[in-house]
């Protein structure tokens, strides 16, 4: 199945980071961006000018001459937005990692699915979807095959994945990406308290990330918890005694590393 024979025009609901990246990637792949929806006129206008397409701030007035409606909005807004869309005979998908396909059930849509990119996006740093994994799911085989073909037209890494597995993937991504970045913030804060530049540990972070290309995370783990260096751990806990949140987090993660290493 070739998606380009069936999908020509795409409507994007949401003009945030994901919507910006989707719009540019879809247009680059040869699709016509039919219309942009956003709650605010300023964001809708900005993206519509970038993509040279129409825009609206009224969900009920979305043009019906589209082939695919893709929701690029926050999870909390999905159900409210879906309930306001009157076009039922076109393919509609959301891009959430954790919201199940069943959200579309019993709402009158004939074809619906998921188009989930495993990446965090920024408006200021638009990137190609070519090397970004995309997970798709459809309410039937025909829809899923069509979405798979559509995803393959913009990415070389496409996976058919049901909602249960996709939720596990999303949870794992939060641990690997969002929580890790928060650890970087804590490190930065501790360094700033002592007027030390974050640049000093940047090579360490790059080295650790690089090792994951050839090693498992468990195998690549280093540090005092792996060495069972209790004196160092105690001294670190003492150092953090006046920063209870950091001390508690240090203790929890250290205990979890101990537990994981015993399973090796």
Backbone as CSV, one residue per row, in Angstrom:
resi,resn,N_x,N_y,N_z,CA_x,CA_y,CA_z,C_x,C_y,C_z
1,UNK,0.842,-1.202,0.000,0.000,0.000,0.000,0.873,1.246,0.000
2,UNK,0.576,2.165,-0.880,1.316,3.419,-0.958,0.448,4.549,-0.421
3,UNK,0.835,5.095,0.716,0.031,6.133,1.360,-0.177,7.343,0.463
4,UNK,0.797,7.641,-0.382,0.702,8.853,-1.210,-0.398,8.758,-2.267
5,UNK,-0.891,7.548,-2.505,-2.021,7.398,-3.420,-3.346,7.708,-2.742
6,UNK,-3.356,7.635,-1.409,-4.596,7.810,-0.657,-4.594,9.037,0.245
7,UNK,-3.409,9.484,0.638,-3.302,10.664,1.503,-2.574,11.763,0.735
8,UNK,-3.281,12.819,0.454,-2.701,13.961,-0.254,-2.636,15.191,0.652
9,UNK,-3.713,15.379,1.420,-3.858,16.585,2.231,-3.947,16.214,3.713
10,UNK,-3.208,16.937,4.528,-3.133,16.649,5.966,-3.541,17.880,6.759
11,UNK,-4.399,17.670,7.748,-4.791,18.733,8.682,-4.119,18.470,10.019
12,UNK,-3.502,19.500,10.563,-2.790,19.356,11.838,-3.530,20.122,12.924
13,UNK,-3.890,19.404,13.971,-4.549,20.010,15.131,-3.472,20.260,16.183
14,UNK,-3.119,21.512,16.383,-2.069,21.871,17.324,-0.925,22.563,16.610
15,UNK,-0.520,23.698,17.155,0.541,24.486,16.520,1.736,24.646,17.458
16,UNK,1.938,23.647,18.316,3.066,23.684,19.237,4.302,23.038,18.637
17,UNK,5.163,22.532,19.506,6.427,21.939,19.049,6.213,20.780,18.088
18,UNK,5.313,19.857,18.453,5.072,18.686,17.610,4.420,19.106,16.293
19,UNK,3.441,19.989,16.375,2.765,20.454,15.161,3.713,21.114,14.180
20,UNK,4.635,21.933,14.692,5.636,22.577,13.832,6.482,21.540,13.103
21,UNK,6.982,20.573,13.855,7.855,19.562,13.255,7.090,18.663,12.281
22,UNK,5.871,18.286,12.639,5.055,17.486,11.728,4.811,18.241,10.428
23,UNK,4.393,19.484,10.562,4.049,20.266,9.376,5.196,20.364,8.390
24,UNK,6.370,20.667,8.893,7.527,20.810,8.012,7.935,19.468,7.402
25,UNK,7.866,18.400,8.212,8.253,17.076,7.716,7.268,16.574,6.664
26,UNK,5.978,16.759,6.906,4.970,16.284,5.956,5.059,17.053,4.641
27,UNK,5.244,18.359,4.745,5.351,19.158,3.521,6.591,18.766,2.727
28,UNK,7.699,18.538,3.439,8.935,18.134,2.767,8.766,16.792,2.049
29,UNK,7.909,15.926,2.617,7.675,14.610,2.021,6.690,14.669,0.853
30,UNK,6.150,15.855,0.588,5.284,16.022,-0.570,3.799,16.117,-0.270
31,UNK,3.428,16.112,1.012,2.021,16.242,1.374,1.624,17.720,1.443
32,UNK,0.376,17.987,1.149,-0.152,19.346,1.261,-0.718,19.524,2.663
33,UNK,-0.258,20.551,3.347,-0.841,20.848,4.658,-2.128,21.620,4.393
34,UNK,-3.239,20.988,4.674,-4.544,21.543,4.323,-4.940,22.697,5.234
35,UNK,-4.669,22.506,6.538,-5.118,23.503,7.513,-4.441,23.254,8.855
36,UNK,-4.274,24.325,9.603,-3.740,24.267,10.963,-4.825,24.737,11.924
37,UNK,-4.996,23.995,13.005,-5.874,24.464,14.075,-5.043,24.742,15.312
38,UNK,-5.353,25.859,15.975,-4.810,26.146,17.302,-5.838,26.940,18.074
39,UNK,-5.795,26.828,19.387,-6.717,27.594,20.221,-6.474,29.087,20.085
40,UNK,-5.219,29.461,19.873,-4.880,30.881,19.785,-4.585,31.261,18.346
41,UNK,-5.091,32.417,17.939,-4.916,32.869,16.558,-3.450,33.130,16.231
42,UNK,-2.697,33.653,17.197,-1.301,34.003,16.927,-0.474,32.772,16.560
43,UNK,-0.639,31.660,17.306,0.144,30.463,17.014,-0.335,29.791,15.735
44,UNK,-1.647,29.794,15.502,-2.189,29.210,14.272,-1.702,29.991,13.054
45,UNK,-1.747,31.311,13.153,-1.302,32.162,12.047,0.174,31.978,11.754
46,UNK,0.979,31.928,12.802,2.422,31.779,12.629,2.768,30.500,11.875
47,UNK,2.180,29.367,12.297,2.500,28.105,11.638,1.906,28.049,10.235
48,UNK,0.724,28.622,10.051,0.106,28.610,8.724,0.936,29.424,7.737
49,UNK,1.539,30.497,8.201,2.410,31.291,7.337,3.674,30.513,6.989
50,UNK,4.199,29.789,7.957,5.394,28.978,7.719,5.121,27.885,6.698
51,UNK,3.914,27.296,6.769,3.569,26.165,5.910,2.739,26.570,4.692
52,UNK,2.414,27.854,4.599,1.638,28.375,3.467,0.299,27.650,3.330
53,UNK,-0.450,27.663,4.427,-1.751,26.979,4.422,-2.767,27.798,5.204
54,UNK,-4.003,27.350,5.199,-5.064,28.010,5.952,-4.981,27.632,7.425
55,UNK,-5.696,28.397,8.244,-5.749,28.080,9.671,-7.126,28.390,10.213
56,UNK,-7.424,27.818,11.376,-8.673,28.097,12.064,-8.467,27.988,13.563
57,UNK,-9.315,28.664,14.306,-9.314,28.528,15.765,-10.637,27.903,16.232
58,UNK,-11.408,27.404,15.275,-12.711,26.796,15.567,-12.711,25.349,15.096
59,UNK,-12.669,24.418,16.032,-12.621,23.002,15.675,-13.810,22.570,14.829
60,UNK,-14.962,23.169,15.061,-16.174,22.760,14.359,-16.176,23.207,12.897
61,UNK,-15.259,24.114,12.554,-15.229,24.616,11.178,-14.054,24.078,10.369
62,UNK,-13.399,23.026,10.870,-12.280,22.433,10.133,-12.765,21.961,8.765
63,UNK,-11.978,22.245,7.742,-12.348,21.878,6.372,-12.418,20.358,6.209
64,UNK,-13.411,19.922,5.462,-13.602,18.488,5.259,-12.804,17.941,4.080
65,UNK,-12.205,18.827,3.272,-11.454,18.363,2.090,-10.027,17.960,2.455
66,UNK,-9.922,17.123,3.454,-8.625,16.622,3.914,-8.646,15.094,3.864
67,UNK,-7.484,14.483,3.951,-7.406,13.021,3.921,-6.981,12.443,5.269
68,UNK,-6.310,13.270,6.057,-5.797,12.816,7.357,-5.836,13.963,8.347
69,UNK,-6.364,13.692,9.529,-6.360,14.667,10.628,-5.437,14.120,11.700
70,UNK,-4.410,14.875,12.041,-3.462,14.413,13.057,-3.481,15.360,14.247
71,UNK,-3.685,14.797,15.431,-3.772,15.578,16.658,-2.392,15.660,17.302
72,UNK,-1.836,16.846,17.325,-0.513,17.080,17.913,-0.688,18.002,19.111
73,UNK,-1.377,17.486,20.128,-1.740,18.291,21.292,-1.454,17.503,22.564
74,UNK,-1.567,18.192,23.711,-1.337,17.550,25.002,-2.357,16.440,25.261
75,UNK,-1.908,15.407,25.954,-2.786,14.272,26.251,-4.063,14.702,26.960
76,UNK,-3.946,15.638,27.889,-5.104,16.052,28.686,-6.199,16.692,27.837
77,UNK,-5.816,17.217,26.670,-6.789,17.894,25.810,-7.389,16.982,24.751
78,UNK,-6.853,15.777,24.619,-7.244,14.913,23.505,-8.748,14.624,23.455
79,UNK,-9.307,14.143,24.543,-10.710,13.734,24.508,-11.635,14.907,24.222
80,UNK,-11.342,16.050,24.842,-12.165,17.242,24.619,-12.132,17.651,23.153
81,UNK,-10.955,17.630,22.566,-10.808,18.025,21.159,-11.482,17.009,20.239
82,UNK,-11.244,15.721,20.489,-11.841,14.668,19.656,-13.363,14.785,19.639
83,UNK,-13.943,15.093,20.777,-15.399,15.193,20.872,-15.967,16.357,20.062
84,UNK,-15.132,17.320,19.707,-15.596,18.489,18.951,-15.402,18.365,17.450
85,UNK,-14.698,17.337,17.016,-14.432,17.180,15.587,-15.621,16.495,14.923
86,UNK,-16.190,17.180,13.940,-17.415,16.701,13.294,-17.145,15.835,12.070
87,UNK,-15.926,15.878,11.550,-15.582,15.096,10.359,-15.325,13.652,10.779
88,UNK,-16.164,12.754,10.371,-16.079,11.359,10.826,-15.602,10.392,9.743
89,UNK,-15.550,10.843,8.492,-15.246,9.921,7.398,-13.812,10.021,6.902
90,UNK,-12.957,10.725,7.638,-11.547,10.827,7.282,-10.695,10.176,8.377
91,UNK,-9.509,9.747,8.011,-8.620,9.116,8.995,-8.210,10.154,10.037
92,UNK,-8.287,9.775,11.303,-7.869,10.661,12.390,-6.911,9.897,13.300
93,UNK,-5.840,10.537,13.688,-4.846,9.903,14.563,-4.417,10.882,15.645
94,UNK,-3.962,10.342,16.772,-3.287,11.191,17.754,-1.832,10.760,17.844
95,UNK,-1.015,11.582,18.470,0.435,11.354,18.487,0.971,11.098,19.891
96,UNK,0.094,10.654,20.785,0.478,10.424,22.181,1.135,9.061,22.368
97,UNK,2.098,9.020,23.267,2.742,7.758,23.587,1.973,6.923,24.586
98,UNK,1.186,7.554,25.442,0.558,6.811,26.541,-0.961,6.705,26.443
99,UNK,-1.580,7.481,25.568,-3.045,7.423,25.449,-3.447,6.305,24.490
100,UNK,-4.334,5.403,24.917,-4.655,4.233,24.087,-5.493,4.578,22.864
101,UNK,-5.476,3.649,21.915,-6.275,3.769,20.702,-7.758,3.846,21.031
102,UNK,-8.153,3.203,22.119,-9.570,3.119,22.497,-10.197,4.478,22.796
103,UNK,-9.387,5.523,22.903,-9.947,6.858,23.129,-10.890,7.253,21.989
104,UNK,-10.643,6.711,20.797,-11.481,7.034,19.637,-12.744,6.178,19.564
105,UNK,-12.807,5.127,20.376,-13.948,4.200,20.285,-15.282,4.902,20.522
106,UNK,-16.294,4.468,19.785,-17.686,4.924,19.979,-17.845,6.425,19.784
107,UNK,-17.013,7.013,18.937,-17.145,8.448,18.653,-17.496,8.707,17.186
108,UNK,-17.790,7.626,16.473,-18.297,7.770,15.117,-17.262,7.771,14.004
109,UNK,-15.979,7.668,14.344,-14.941,7.682,13.318,-14.829,6.308,12.654
110,UNK,-14.656,6.312,11.337,-14.542,5.053,10.598,-13.125,4.507,10.636
111,UNK,-12.152,5.400,10.511,-10.743,5.003,10.524,-9.989,5.884,11.507
112,UNK,-9.275,5.248,12.422,-8.520,6.021,13.392,-7.308,5.234,13.855
113,UNK,-6.363,5.977,14.436,-5.135,5.300,14.833,-4.175,6.182,15.594
114,UNK,-2.932,5.705,15.635,-1.866,6.365,16.386,-0.685,6.619,15.457
115,UNK,-0.079,7.784,15.613,1.153,8.140,14.897,2.061,8.786,15.945
116,UNK,2.882,7.948,16.619,3.654,8.392,17.787,5.145,8.441,17.464
117,UNK,5.722,9.639,17.401,7.170,9.764,17.191,7.912,9.680,18.526
118,UNK,8.922,8.837,18.599,9.669,8.666,19.845,10.788,9.702,19.864
119,UNK,10.397,10.928,20.150,11.341,12.046,20.170,10.709,13.217,20.883
120,UNK,11.537,14.090,21.477,11.042,15.357,21.997,11.408,16.437,20.995
121,UNK,10.489,17.379,20.808,10.646,18.370,19.755,10.741,19.787,20.304
122,UNK,11.296,20.654,19.486,11.401,22.074,19.807,11.031,22.877,18.573
123,UNK,10.322,23.989,18.763,9.999,24.862,17.631,11.259,25.473,17.034
124,UNK,12.201,25.800,17.904,13.394,26.509,17.465,14.422,25.608,16.807
125,UNK,14.222,24.290,16.930,15.197,23.346,16.391,14.454,22.251,15.638
126,UNK,13.859,22.635,14.534,13.095,21.688,13.730,14.038,20.666,13.118
127,UNK,13.651,19.404,13.217,14.489,18.352,12.659,13.678,17.428,11.770
128,UNK,14.360,16.779,10.864,13.723,15.812,9.982,13.236,14.618,10.790
129,UNK,12.145,14.015,10.337,11.646,12.799,10.982,12.337,11.550,10.445
130,UNK,13.246,11.714,9.496,13.816,10.582,8.771,14.407,9.512,9.673
131,UNK,15.136,9.910,10.714,15.792,8.943,11.590,15.102,8.795,12.936
132,UNK,13.900,9.335,13.057,13.151,9.265,14.309,12.189,8.074,14.266
133,UNK,12.245,7.177,15.250,11.304,6.050,15.279,9.860,6.542,15.400
134,UNK,8.986,5.955,14.615,7.563,6.289,14.667,6.778,5.002,14.872
135,UNK,5.895,5.014,15.868,5.063,3.851,16.171,3.641,4.115,15.689
136,UNK,3.075,3.152,14.980,1.724,3.325,14.449,0.820,2.193,14.912
137,UNK,-0.464,2.508,14.966,-1.496,1.527,15.296,-2.777,1.980,14.615
138,UNK,-3.567,1.044,14.134,-4.832,1.384,13.497,-5.974,0.572,14.048
139,UNK,-7.188,1.056,13.837,-8.358,0.338,14.367,-8.697,-0.896,13.541
140,UNK,-8.054,-1.060,12.375,-8.172,-2.292,11.595,-6.912,-2.437,10.744
141,UNK,-6.763,-3.572,10.100,-5.542,-3.844,9.337,-5.337,-2.834,8.217
142,UNK,-6.404,-2.480,7.530,-6.291,-1.551,6.406,-5.779,-0.191,6.870
143,UNK,-6.353,0.305,7.966,-5.927,1.604,8.504,-4.486,1.541,8.987
144,UNK,-4.139,0.461,9.684,-2.773,0.343,10.201,-1.754,0.256,9.054
145,UNK,-2.087,-0.486,8.012,-1.179,-0.580,6.868,-1.005,0.775,6.188
146,UNK,-2.085,1.527,6.105,-2.016,2.855,5.499,-1.156,3.793,6.338
147,UNK,-1.344,3.758,7.653,-0.549,4.603,8.542,0.922,4.183,8.532
148,UNK,1.152,2.885,8.420,2.532,2.380,8.333,3.205,2.944,7.081
149,UNK,2.501,2.912,5.965,3.044,3.448,4.717,3.253,4.956,4.819
150,UNK,2.310,5.650,5.429,2.446,7.099,5.616,3.676,7.410,6.466
151,UNK,3.852,6.670,7.551,5.014,6.890,8.414,6.312,6.593,7.672
152,UNK,6.314,5.544,6.843,7.516,5.188,6.084,7.891,6.265,5.064
153,UNK,6.935,7.075,4.686,7.227,8.143,3.728,7.976,9.311,4.360
154,UNK,8.012,9.341,5.706,8.734,10.421,6.391,9.836,9.904,7.314
155,UNK,9.838,8.597,7.611,10.828,8.035,8.529,11.316,6.675,8.033
156,UNK,12.568,6.373,8.324,13.125,5.054,7.968,12.943,4.045,9.090
157,UNK,12.400,4.496,10.227,12.264,3.625,11.394,10.808,3.626,11.866
158,UNK,10.040,2.689,11.344,8.609,2.638,11.641,8.263,1.293,12.276
159,UNK,7.442,1.334,13.316,7.073,0.123,14.053,5.561,0.073,14.250
160,UNK,4.965,-1.065,13.943,3.567,-1.297,14.303,3.551,-1.749,15.758
161,UNK,2.806,-1.037,16.595,2.863,-1.305,18.034,1.508,-1.027,18.671
162,UNK,1.007,-1.982,19.443,-0.286,-1.777,20.079,-0.169,-0.851,21.285
163,UNK,-1.307,-0.472,21.832,-1.337,0.538,22.892,-0.620,0.104,24.156
164,UNK,-0.707,-1.188,24.489,-0.049,-1.684,25.701,1.466,-1.547,25.590
165,UNK,2.005,-1.979,24.466,3.453,-1.881,24.274,3.888,-0.417,24.158
166,UNK,3.057,0.383,23.525,3.421,1.791,23.355,3.474,2.519,24.701
167,UNK,2.597,2.142,25.617,2.651,2.755,26.952,3.939,2.377,27.658
168,UNK,4.343,1.096,27.546,5.612,0.664,28.142,6.774,1.446,27.540
169,UNK,6.731,1.644,26.231,7.765,2.420,25.548,7.803,3.852,26.063
170,UNK,6.631,4.438,26.245,6.564,5.826,26.696,7.103,5.975,28.119
171,UNK,6.744,5.033,28.993,7.271,5.063,30.364,8.792,4.941,30.341
172,UNK,9.297,4.014,29.511,10.746,3.838,29.395,11.408,5.108,28.873
173,UNK,10.760,5.771,27.926,11.313,7.001,27.355,11.371,8.119,28.399
174,UNK,10.372,8.160,29.276,10.382,9.172,30.346,11.564,8.940,31.287
175,UNK,11.803,7.685,31.634,12.967,7.367,32.473,14.263,7.749,31.757
176,UNK,14.379,7.320,30.501,15.642,7.491,29.770,15.905,8.930,29.368
177,UNK,14.854,9.680,29.084,15.042,11.031,28.564,14.707,12.118,29.585
178,UNK,13.458,12.157,30.015,13.016,13.237,30.903,13.672,13.184,32.275
179,UNK,13.699,11.983,32.883,14.309,11.863,34.199,15.823,12.086,34.124
180,UNK,16.440,11.562,33.065,17.878,11.770,32.897,18.199,13.253,32.785
181,UNK,17.387,13.974,32.009,17.629,15.410,31.873,17.475,16.125,33.206
182,UNK,16.535,15.650,34.045,16.393,16.260,35.374,17.633,16.000,36.218
183,UNK,18.245,14.844,36.043,19.507,14.561,36.745,20.591,15.544,36.298
184,UNK,20.583,15.877,35.015,21.532,16.883,34.517,21.285,18.221,35.213
185,UNK,20.008,18.538,35.407,19.669,19.790,36.102,20.192,19.780,37.539
186,UNK,20.007,18.659,38.229,20.506,18.569,39.606,22.018,18.721,39.631
187,UNK,22.697,18.041,38.711,24.157,18.170,38.629,24.554,19.613,38.386
188,UNK,23.843,20.276,37.478,24.131,21.675,37.161,23.929,22.563,38.389
189,UNK,22.867,22.283,39.131,22.585,23.063,40.338,23.692,22.886,41.379
190,UNK,24.115,21.646,41.600,25.184,21.377,42.573,26.491,22.055,42.151
191,UNK,26.745,22.048,40.864,27.966,22.698,40.362,27.882,24.217,40.541
192,UNK,26.726,24.790,40.201,26.561,26.246,40.325,26.698,26.700,41.770
193,UNK,26.256,25.866,42.699,26.387,26.213,44.118,27.846,26.417,44.513
194,UNK,28.720,25.767,43.757,30.149,25.850,44.038,30.927,26.584,42.949
195,UNK,30.175,27.311,42.096,30.764,28.122,41.025,31.668,27.287,40.108
196,UNK,31.146,26.114,39.724,31.840,25.211,38.804,31.033,25.132,37.518
197,UNK,31.695,25.190,36.399,31.020,25.143,35.110,30.526,23.730,34.778
198,UNK,29.333,23.655,34.208,28.773,22.378,33.749,29.635,21.755,32.653
199,UNK,30.405,22.597,31.970,31.249,22.116,30.873,32.261,21.059,31.347
200,UNK,32.618,21.106,32.610,33.610,20.158,33.130,33.101,18.714,33.064
201,UNK,31.780,18.526,33.238,31.260,17.149,33.211,30.643,16.782,31.856
202,UNK,30.615,17.728,30.920,30.006,17.421,29.621,30.693,16.238,28.909
203,UNK,32.034,16.168,28.886,32.672,14.999,28.244,32.290,13.674,28.910
204,UNK,32.087,13.708,30.234,31.666,12.506,30.954,30.297,12.042,30.475
205,UNK,29.380,12.993,30.310,28.035,12.656,29.861,28.060,12.102,28.439
206,UNK,28.858,12.731,27.583,28.963,12.279,26.199,29.576,10.882,26.122
207,UNK,30.556,10.611,26.988,31.184,9.287,27.033,30.175,8.227,27.454
208,UNK,29.396,8.536,28.468,28.391,7.593,28.955,27.354,7.289,27.891
209,UNK,26.871,8.336,27.219,25.882,8.134,26.162,26.481,7.332,25.010
210,UNK,27.723,7.599,24.691,28.385,6.890,23.604,28.537,5.403,23.874
211,UNK,28.770,5.039,25.132,28.940,3.629,25.491,27.680,2.812,25.224
212,UNK,26.534,3.469,25.245,25.272,2.758,25.055,25.080,2.281,23.615
213,UNK,25.950,2.738,22.721,25.887,2.256,21.340,26.374,0.816,21.233
214,UNK,27.201,0.390,22.187,27.783,-0.960,22.117,27.539,-1.792,23.377
215,UNK,27.062,-1.165,24.449,26.842,-1.880,25.705,25.407,-1.714,26.176
216,UNK,24.944,-2.642,27.004,23.641,-2.470,27.636,23.782,-1.434,28.752
217,UNK,22.709,-0.757,29.108,22.793,0.195,30.223,23.292,-0.452,31.509
218,UNK,22.835,-1.675,31.793,23.274,-2.366,33.003,24.774,-2.639,32.958
219,UNK,25.248,-3.059,31.795,26.669,-3.353,31.652,27.543,-2.125,31.674
220,UNK,26.977,-0.990,31.261,27.754,0.250,31.197,27.770,1.013,32.525
221,UNK,26.975,0.546,33.502,26.863,1.256,34.773,28.188,1.276,35.530
222,UNK,28.571,2.451,36.007,29.763,2.605,36.837,29.379,3.386,38.087
223,UNK,30.372,3.677,38.936,30.113,4.513,40.103,30.259,3.779,41.419
224,UNK,30.123,4.491,42.518,30.348,3.896,43.848,29.372,2.767,44.189
225,UNK,28.142,2.833,43.687,27.180,1.768,43.990,27.592,0.465,43.319
226,UNK,28.164,0.557,42.113,28.631,-0.643,41.412,29.844,-1.230,42.126
227,UNK,30.706,-0.347,42.613,31.929,-0.795,43.305,31.662,-1.181,44.759
228,UNK,30.414,-0.928,45.208,30.052,-1.170,46.609,30.945,-0.363,47.545
229,UNK,31.214,0.866,47.124,32.103,1.763,47.866,31.272,2.534,48.897
230,UNK,31.048,1.904,50.039,30.133,2.455,51.035,30.640,3.747,51.663
231,UNK,31.943,3.874,51.812,32.495,5.097,52.408,32.213,6.306,51.527
232,UNK,32.361,6.149,50.227,32.075,7.254,49.302,30.587,7.599,49.351
233,UNK,29.752,6.578,49.343,28.303,6.817,49.381,27.909,7.551,50.660
234,UNK,28.477,7.128,51.790,28.177,7.794,53.067,28.636,9.245,53.058
235,UNK,29.793,9.495,52.454,30.296,10.869,52.418,29.417,11.742,51.516
236,UNK,28.903,11.156,50.427,28.003,11.902,49.545,26.682,12.209,50.252
237,UNK,26.173,11.240,50.990,24.925,11.454,51.725,25.105,12.530,52.783
238,UNK,26.279,12.541,53.433,26.588,13.574,54.415,26.673,14.944,53.746
239,UNK,27.280,14.986,52.570,27.413,16.251,51.828,26.037,16.843,51.492
240,UNK,25.066,15.956,51.257,23.736,16.401,50.832,22.764,16.568,52.005
241,UNK,23.267,16.553,53.231,22.379,16.557,54.400,21.496,17.802,54.488
242,UNK,21.945,18.910,53.910,21.147,20.137,53.953,20.283,20.318,52.708
243,UNK,20.326,19.332,51.827,19.484,19.355,50.626,18.729,18.024,50.579
244,UNK,17.700,17.956,51.398,17.023,16.682,51.669,16.449,16.024,50.413
245,UNK,15.925,16.822,49.490,15.356,16.246,48.270,16.434,15.513,47.471
246,UNK,17.586,16.168,47.343,18.686,15.543,46.603,19.232,14.327,47.354
247,UNK,19.303,14.441,48.669,19.807,13.325,49.477,18.894,12.110,49.353
248,UNK,17.584,12.354,49.417,16.625,11.253,49.303,16.721,10.594,47.928
249,UNK,16.821,11.405,46.898,16.926,10.875,45.540,18.221,10.083,45.360
250,UNK,19.317,10.607,45.901,20.608,9.902,45.830,20.491,8.527,46.486
251,UNK,19.850,8.477,47.642,19.705,7.213,48.359,18.829,6.219,47.608
252,UNK,17.732,6.685,47.032,16.829,5.808,46.300,17.504,5.213,45.065
253,UNK,18.201,6.064,44.321,18.848,5.588,43.094,20.000,4.639,43.426
254,UNK,20.759,4.971,44.463,21.858,4.089,44.881,21.332,2.712,45.256
255,UNK,20.248,2.683,46.021,19.647,1.404,46.414,19.169,0.620,45.197
256,UNK,18.624,1.335,44.221,18.120,0.670,43.022,19.268,0.114,42.175
257,UNK,20.397,0.834,42.144,21.572,0.333,41.421,22.113,-0.921,42.107
258,UNK,22.177,-0.901,43.434,22.586,-2.103,44.192,21.733,-3.297,43.767
259,UNK,20.428,-3.088,43.749,19.483,-4.159,43.445,19.670,-4.669,42.013
260,UNK,19.851,-3.734,41.075,20.014,-4.118,39.667,21.305,-4.888,39.444
261,UNK,22.375,-4.475,40.123,23.674,-5.132,39.931,23.678,-6.566,40.445
262,UNK,22.844,-6.845,41.445,22.762,-8.209,41.977,22.141,-9.173,40.971
263,UNK,21.401,-8.615,39.980,20.742,-9.455,38.989,21.653,-9.776,37.807
264,UNK,22.837,-9.168,37.768,23.740,-9.382,36.628,24.232,-10.835,36.573
